[in-house]
Amino acid sequence: MKKAAQALELLLRSLPEDCYFNVVSFGSTYDSVFPKSQHYSESSLSKAINLAQSMTSNYGGTEIFDVLKWVFENSRNDMPTSVFLITDGEVWNVDQVVELVRENEEKKKDDLRLFSLGIGDSVSHNLVESVAHAGKGYAQFVTNNKRMDKKVIGMLKNALRPPIEVKLPGPMIIS
C-alpha cells in the first residue's frame, strides 16, 4: 500500500497545470476525492496529495469493476481522458473488467486510454496487462524494493501524447 501511495503522489505532482483530475481509492468499496474531475490548482492538488499521504489499506479486497465503471460514467465528455490504475492486488473477474474497459474505450473513440501500474510480487499480471491493452495504454510493474519514478513519469508522458495510430496497407499478395 505504501508503494501505491508513493506512486499516486508522484503522479499527482507530475500532472500538467492545465489538466483536470480526480483520485478514486478502491477496495471492496470506493471513494473519490471530488465528485467530478477538478481543474488542477494548488487547492485541488493539496487535497489529493493529503489523501495520497494518508492512504492506508482500509478498503478491504480488490474490487476494480465497480470503481472503473464509476470512473467511466463520471469522466468528462469534452476532452480526452487518461485513467491510471494503480493496484497491488488480484481480482477474480479479470475478463469482466477487461470487457468494461474495452467497451468504454470503443464508446469514447480514442478519447479514453488506460494505463496500469502493478505493484509488488502478488499483483495480478494478467489484470494489469489486459486492462492496459484493452484501454490502448500500457502496463508497468514494480516490485516492492524497486524505484518507480521513471516508470510513473514515462506513463504520464505517454498519456499526454496522442495515441499512435497504426495504418495497415491494403491487401498484399506474396508469392
Secondary structure, 3 states (H helix, E strand, C coil): CHHHHHHHHHHHHHCCCCCEECCEEECCCEEECCCCCEECCHHHHHHHHHHHHHCCCCCCCCCCHHHHHHHHHCCCCCCCEEEEEEECCCCCCHHHHHHHHHHHHHHCCCCEEEEEEEECCCCCHHHHHHHHHHCCCCEEEECCCCCCHHHHHHHHHHHHCCCCCCCCCCCCCCC
